[in-house]
Amino acid sequence: MESNNAAPAKSKISLGVLLLRLSLFFGTIISLFFVPWILVYAWLLPLPNTVQGQVDEAISHGFDGMIVYVQQGNEPAQFYTGGWKDRANKIPADPTSLFKIASISKLYVSVSIAKLANEGRLSIDTPVSEYFPELIGRIENLETITIQMMTQHRSGIPNYTNNPAFWLDHPHTDDESLAFALDLPASFAPNEGYEYSNTNYLLLSRVIEQTVGYDHYQFIDERIIKPLGLKNTYGSINDVNLDDVMSGYYVGYEEDQKPQDYGMMATAEDVGIFLRALNDGSVFEAGEKEIYDQLYVYEHGGLVVGYQSYAEYHKDIDTVVVQFINTTDFDGYEWNLSEIMINRIVKILKNDAEN
């Protein structure tokens, strides 16, 4: 009887395992239809021997245009391009084109905060409510959020670009953008978590303006851009000739996104020179780097409609790499593909350094 009772139990277990295996098998088959195979394909392709080869390959994956800047050690910078600066008019990508650098600008803002803190004109421990008393009650925990927490994305202030309504009607002024983050619950208690939030840096730009009494980009220009001798960095699309700007494209739309104002613009060379100065410390005066180390990172990416960028420094090969691509989709596909591209470019450079 014991063995007779045991046999049915074994059959049930086997049937359960079989059903589980079948469900996993069919689930895997179904999931294959949703895999972004181009990402797998781009990652698995044999690595080209040259950076230009990788840029050409990237264009074959569907990017409209691409600019890559590479500066190694004390060597002159090298530029690589592919695709279009202007797709409609068949103008090839130009390494001297201006590009919307988007969130790379956060590095410039953080350096500005470090400079002002070093001069005693502000404290990174100051509660943000002292600058924005009108926002008490509209941004949760404002009285206990410090400037440092905002630079580190540890404030818990919601990211206005995470609000779906933000993307329904463009363009937005800073006030309109900020409105998409007001009257929402905090993402977490101050300094108790991390969430990347553009709202932090919108407010930090205003902190700079309240401290110096004029536009924050003017301060960046006076204290960072001009001292580095940069000639092709600007605060707005309104400050430049549109013909000098690389066109930007959103997948599925023919409209050129170039006229939209999304803040700072620069050439790949200007971004590269700044990033080198940030990492070797030459952008700082005495005492500033020690403060900056408490504030933010030393490389960054950027993404707005039509424009995505990376600015990286690789210490092991003493190399700055800036990558500009003028195609976006905001579904993550184009961004992930661009990340694969820059990682492959860096791998090529590291292989060259070893040989």
GUNU-126643 format. One record per residue (C-alpha): residue number from 1; residue in three letters; x, y, z. Coordinates in Angstrom, 2 decimals. Layout:
! residues N
NUM ALA X Y Z
...
! end
This chain:
! residues 355
1 MET 0.00 0.00 0.00
2 GLU 2.85 2.29 0.78
3 SER 4.30 1.91 -2.72
4 ASN 0.82 2.25 -4.31
5 ASN 0.27 5.54 -2.45
6 ALA 3.71 6.81 -3.43
7 ALA 3.28 6.17 -7.18
8 PRO 0.44 8.66 -7.79
9 ALA 2.36 11.39 -5.94
10 LYS 5.35 10.81 -8.21
11 SER 3.12 11.06 -11.29
12 LYS 1.66 14.34 -10.12
13 ILE 5.12 15.82 -9.53
14 SER 6.26 14.70 -12.96
15 LEU 3.18 16.20 -14.59
16 GLY 3.72 19.47 -12.73
17 VAL 7.33 19.63 -13.80
18 LEU 6.34 18.83 -17.38
19 LEU 3.71 21.57 -17.43
20 LEU 6.20 24.04 -15.95
21 ARG 8.80 23.14 -18.55
22 LEU 6.26 23.46 -21.36
23 SER 5.11 26.86 -20.12
24 LEU 8.70 28.06 -19.89
25 PHE 9.45 26.72 -23.36
26 PHE 6.47 28.42 -25.00
27 GLY 7.08 31.57 -22.96
28 THR 10.62 31.66 -24.29
29 ILE 9.44 31.16 -27.88
30 ILE 6.89 33.97 -27.52
31 SER 9.42 36.28 -25.89
32 LEU 11.78 35.86 -28.85
33 PHE 9.37 37.90 -30.95
34 PHE 9.91 40.88 -28.62
35 VAL 13.71 40.77 -28.36
36 PRO 15.36 43.86 -29.90
37 TRP 17.53 41.70 -32.10
38 ILE 19.41 44.63 -33.59
39 LEU 20.90 45.29 -30.12
40 VAL 22.04 41.68 -29.83
41 TYR 23.32 41.76 -33.40
42 ALA 25.19 45.06 -32.85
43 TRP 26.77 43.71 -29.68
44 LEU 27.85 40.39 -31.21
45 LEU 29.27 41.70 -34.49
46 PRO 33.04 41.35 -34.87
47 LEU 34.78 44.48 -33.62
48 PRO 36.06 46.72 -36.42
49 ASN 39.76 47.57 -36.43
50 THR 39.19 51.32 -36.43
51 VAL 36.94 53.90 -34.82
52 GLN 35.83 55.04 -38.27
53 GLY 34.84 51.47 -39.03
54 GLN 32.68 51.43 -35.91
55 VAL 31.07 54.76 -36.85
56 ASP 30.25 53.41 -40.32
57 GLU 28.77 50.31 -38.72
58 ALA 26.66 52.47 -36.38
59 ILE 25.19 54.34 -39.33
60 SER 24.29 51.01 -40.93
61 HIS 22.14 50.29 -37.85
62 GLY 19.89 53.23 -38.72
63 PHE 21.35 56.33 -37.05
64 ASP 21.00 59.44 -39.19
65 GLY 24.30 61.06 -38.27
66 MET 27.21 60.66 -35.87
67 ILE 30.24 62.59 -34.63
68 VAL 32.98 61.06 -32.49
69 TYR 35.84 62.98 -30.84
70 VAL 38.81 61.09 -29.41
71 GLN 41.68 62.76 -27.56
72 GLN 44.41 60.55 -26.08
73 GLY 47.06 61.81 -23.66
74 ASN 48.95 64.71 -25.19
75 GLU 48.04 63.72 -28.73
76 PRO 45.95 65.95 -31.04
77 ALA 42.26 65.16 -31.10
78 GLN 40.87 62.87 -33.79
79 PHE 37.41 63.28 -35.34
80 TYR 35.22 60.65 -36.97
81 THR 31.88 61.21 -38.70
82 GLY 29.18 59.29 -40.51
83 GLY 25.74 59.92 -41.95
84 TRP 24.03 63.28 -42.18
85 LYS 24.28 66.66 -40.54
86 ASP 21.09 67.52 -42.44
87 ARG 19.19 64.56 -43.86
88 ALA 16.74 66.52 -45.99
89 ASN 19.43 68.55 -47.73
90 LYS 21.95 65.68 -47.90
91 ILE 24.63 67.58 -45.96
92 PRO 27.17 65.12 -44.52
93 ALA 27.94 65.03 -40.81
94 ASP 30.45 67.74 -39.92
95 PRO 32.69 67.42 -36.82
96 THR 32.50 71.20 -36.28
97 SER 28.69 71.21 -35.99
98 LEU 27.02 72.49 -32.86
99 PHE 25.02 69.88 -30.95
100 LYS 22.46 70.00 -28.13
101 ILE 24.41 68.49 -25.23
102 ALA 21.39 68.16 -22.93
103 SER 22.31 66.68 -19.54
104 ILE 26.05 66.93 -20.12
105 SER 25.37 70.52 -19.04
106 LYS 24.86 69.23 -15.48
107 LEU 28.65 68.92 -15.23
108 TYR 29.02 72.65 -15.92
109 VAL 26.33 73.50 -13.36
110 SER 28.01 71.36 -10.70
111 VAL 31.40 72.97 -11.37
112 SER 29.71 76.36 -10.97
113 ILE 28.24 75.31 -7.60
114 ALA 31.72 74.19 -6.47
115 LYS 33.23 77.53 -7.47
116 LEU 30.57 79.53 -5.63
117 ALA 30.88 77.32 -2.54
118 ASN 34.65 77.72 -2.55
119 GLU 34.22 81.49 -2.60
120 GLY 31.82 81.32 0.35
121 ARG 28.96 82.71 -1.71
122 LEU 26.84 79.65 -0.94
123 SER 27.04 76.50 1.18
124 ILE 26.32 73.05 -0.19
125 ASP 24.64 72.26 3.15
126 THR 22.09 75.08 2.85
127 PRO 18.44 73.93 2.75
128 VAL 16.91 74.66 -0.65
129 SER 13.90 76.27 1.02
130 GLU 16.07 79.34 1.71
131 TYR 16.22 79.96 -2.03
132 PHE 12.64 78.97 -2.84
133 PRO 10.35 79.80 0.09
134 GLU 7.46 80.06 -2.37
135 LEU 7.83 76.32 -3.08
136 ILE 7.47 75.19 0.54
137 GLY 4.48 72.89 0.57
138 ARG 4.67 72.37 -3.17
139 ILE 7.88 70.32 -3.04
140 GLU 7.85 67.81 -0.21
141 ASN 10.69 68.00 2.35
142 LEU 12.05 71.20 0.86
143 GLU 13.18 72.46 4.27
144 THR 15.53 69.49 4.73
145 ILE 16.82 69.10 1.16
146 THR 20.28 70.61 0.72
147 ILE 22.11 71.83 -2.35
148 GLN 24.47 68.86 -2.10
149 MET 21.56 66.41 -2.11
150 MET 20.27 67.99 -5.31
151 THR 23.62 67.79 -7.09
152 GLN 23.84 64.10 -6.15
153 HIS 20.22 63.33 -7.15
154 ARG 19.51 62.34 -3.55
155 SER 16.84 64.94 -2.89
156 GLY 13.74 62.86 -3.61
157 ILE 12.33 65.70 -5.72
158 PRO 10.32 64.15 -8.59
159 ASN 11.78 64.38 -12.08
160 TYR 9.57 66.62 -14.23
161 THR 10.45 64.67 -17.38
162 ASN 8.98 61.54 -15.76
163 ASN 5.58 63.21 -15.83
164 PRO 3.85 61.90 -19.00
165 ALA 2.11 65.26 -19.43
166 PHE 5.47 66.94 -19.95
167 TRP 5.84 65.35 -23.38
168 LEU 2.39 66.26 -24.67
169 ASP 3.01 69.92 -25.46
170 HIS 6.38 71.40 -26.38
171 PRO 8.30 73.62 -25.93
172 HIS 8.28 74.42 -22.20
173 THR 9.73 77.33 -20.29
174 ASP 11.60 76.57 -17.06
175 ASP 8.54 77.61 -15.06
176 GLU 6.30 75.33 -17.10
177 SER 8.78 72.46 -16.75
178 LEU 9.01 72.93 -12.98
179 ALA 5.21 72.81 -12.74
180 PHE 5.30 69.16 -13.82
181 ALA 7.21 68.30 -10.61
182 LEU 5.16 70.34 -8.13
183 ASP 2.53 69.03 -5.70
184 LEU 3.71 65.43 -6.12
185 PRO 4.81 63.05 -3.36
186 ALA 8.55 62.80 -2.83
187 SER 10.25 59.83 -4.43
188 PHE 11.98 59.16 -1.09
189 ALA 13.06 60.99 2.05
190 PRO 16.00 63.37 1.58
191 ASN 19.34 61.56 1.31
192 GLU 17.62 58.18 1.69
193 GLY 17.78 57.10 -1.95
194 TYR 18.82 58.00 -5.47
195 GLU 16.74 59.06 -8.45
196 TYR 18.03 60.96 -11.46
197 SER 15.96 64.14 -11.58
198 ASN 16.19 67.02 -14.04
199 THR 14.22 69.07 -11.52
200 ASN 17.28 69.12 -9.26
201 TYR 19.38 70.86 -11.88
202 LEU 16.66 73.25 -12.98
203 LEU 16.55 74.45 -9.36
204 LEU 20.35 74.47 -9.05
205 SER 20.57 76.75 -12.08
206 ARG 18.23 79.13 -10.27
207 VAL 20.34 78.90 -7.12
208 ILE 23.30 80.08 -9.18
209 GLU 21.24 82.94 -10.61
210 GLN 20.04 84.06 -7.19
211 THR 23.62 83.93 -5.90
212 VAL 25.29 85.88 -8.70
213 GLY 22.38 88.07 -9.75
214 TYR 22.34 87.15 -13.44
215 ASP 21.78 84.25 -15.83
216 HIS 23.51 81.02 -14.78
217 TYR 24.91 80.42 -18.26
218 GLN 26.61 83.81 -18.15
219 PHE 28.39 82.62 -15.01
220 ILE 29.36 79.35 -16.74
221 ASP 30.66 81.38 -19.67
222 GLU 32.69 83.74 -17.46
223 ARG 34.13 81.14 -15.09
224 ILE 34.42 77.98 -17.21
225 ILE 34.05 78.55 -20.96
226 LYS 36.22 81.62 -21.43
227 PRO 39.04 80.52 -19.07
228 LEU 39.31 77.26 -21.05
229 GLY 39.46 79.20 -24.31
230 LEU 36.35 77.53 -25.70
231 LYS 34.84 79.30 -28.71
232 ASN 31.96 77.03 -29.63
233 THR 29.85 76.57 -26.49
234 TYR 26.56 78.43 -26.10
235 GLY 23.65 78.68 -23.69
236 SER 20.77 78.43 -26.14
237 ILE 19.74 77.74 -29.72
238 ASN 18.81 81.43 -29.81
239 ASP 22.49 82.40 -29.51
240 VAL 23.67 80.62 -32.67
241 ASN 23.20 80.41 -36.42
242 LEU 20.86 77.47 -37.09
243 ASP 22.94 76.51 -40.11
244 ASP 25.78 75.65 -37.71
245 VAL 23.63 73.17 -35.76
246 MET 23.39 69.45 -36.51
247 SER 19.82 68.45 -37.31
248 GLY 18.02 66.18 -34.87
249 TYR 15.56 63.41 -35.67
250 TYR 12.91 61.47 -33.78
251 VAL 12.18 58.02 -35.18
252 GLY 8.92 57.99 -37.13
253 TYR 8.79 61.76 -37.72
254 GLU 10.22 63.69 -40.67
255 GLU 10.32 67.01 -38.81
256 ASP 13.77 68.33 -37.94
257 GLN 13.99 68.94 -34.17
258 LYS 16.78 71.52 -34.55
259 PRO 14.71 74.68 -33.84
260 GLN 13.62 73.51 -30.37
261 ASP 15.54 75.15 -27.52
262 TYR 16.91 72.64 -25.01
263 GLY 19.68 74.66 -23.40
264 MET 23.41 74.36 -23.89
265 MET 25.01 73.64 -27.25
266 ALA 28.61 72.89 -28.14
267 THR 30.88 71.19 -30.60
268 ALA 32.32 67.79 -29.76
269 GLU 35.73 69.41 -29.45
270 ASP 34.57 71.97 -26.89
271 VAL 32.88 69.26 -24.82
272 GLY 36.04 67.14 -25.04
273 ILE 38.31 69.98 -23.93
274 PHE 36.00 70.73 -20.99
275 LEU 35.84 67.06 -19.98
276 ARG 39.63 66.78 -20.06
277 ALA 39.90 69.89 -17.87
278 LEU 37.31 68.50 -15.47
279 ASN 39.18 65.22 -15.09
280 ASP 42.71 66.63 -14.89
281 GLY 41.55 69.35 -12.49
282 SER 42.55 72.33 -14.64
283 VAL 38.99 73.65 -14.69
284 PHE 39.26 74.19 -10.93
285 GLU 40.96 76.82 -8.83
286 ALA 42.49 75.96 -5.44
287 GLY 39.95 74.30 -3.13
288 GLU 37.26 73.78 -5.75
289 LYS 37.99 70.19 -6.71
290 GLU 37.67 69.03 -3.09
291 ILE 34.18 70.52 -3.04
292 TYR 33.28 69.11 -6.45
293 ASP 34.21 65.63 -5.25
294 GLN 31.33 65.94 -2.79
295 LEU 28.92 66.99 -5.51
296 TYR 28.94 65.09 -8.78
297 VAL 30.50 62.76 -11.34
298 TYR 33.24 63.29 -13.93
299 GLU 31.47 62.14 -17.11
300 HIS 27.91 62.26 -18.38
301 GLY 25.38 61.47 -21.09
302 GLY 22.68 63.63 -22.58
303 LEU 19.30 62.97 -24.21
304 VAL 16.65 65.28 -25.64
305 VAL 14.35 64.87 -28.62
306 GLY 16.60 64.33 -31.63
307 TYR 19.93 64.39 -29.80
308 GLN 21.85 61.91 -27.65
309 SER 25.40 62.20 -26.45
310 TYR 28.10 60.69 -24.27
311 ALA 31.17 62.39 -22.81
312 GLU 33.52 59.92 -21.12
313 TYR 37.04 59.90 -19.71
314 HIS 38.92 56.60 -19.49
315 LYS 41.79 56.93 -17.06
316 ASP 43.43 53.61 -17.93
317 ILE 44.16 54.86 -21.45
318 ASP 44.07 58.58 -20.57
319 THR 41.47 59.18 -23.26
320 VAL 38.46 61.45 -23.67
321 VAL 35.69 60.17 -25.93
322 VAL 32.71 62.30 -27.00
323 GLN 29.95 60.71 -29.08
324 PHE 27.10 62.68 -30.70
325 ILE 24.19 60.92 -32.44
326 ASN 21.24 62.84 -33.91
327 THR 18.59 60.10 -33.74
328 THR 16.34 59.30 -30.76
329 ASP 13.14 57.40 -30.02
330 PHE 12.71 57.55 -26.22
331 ASP 11.71 53.89 -26.14
332 GLY 15.23 53.05 -25.04
333 TYR 16.20 51.26 -28.25
334 GLU 18.26 54.09 -29.80
335 TRP 19.85 55.00 -26.45
336 ASN 20.85 51.39 -25.76
337 LEU 22.24 51.08 -29.27
338 SER 24.30 54.27 -28.86
339 GLU 25.68 52.91 -25.58
340 ILE 26.76 49.74 -27.35
341 MET 28.46 51.89 -29.99
342 ILE 30.54 53.97 -27.57
343 ASN 31.48 50.88 -25.58
344 ARG 32.75 49.28 -28.78
345 ILE 34.66 52.44 -29.70
346 VAL 36.35 52.43 -26.30
347 LYS 37.21 48.76 -26.71
348 ILE 38.86 49.53 -30.06
349 LEU 40.90 52.29 -28.42
350 LYS 41.94 49.99 -25.57
351 ASN 42.95 47.29 -28.04
352 ASP 45.06 49.83 -29.87
353 ALA 46.67 50.94 -26.62
354 GLU 47.65 47.34 -25.80
355 ASN 49.22 46.74 -29.22
! end
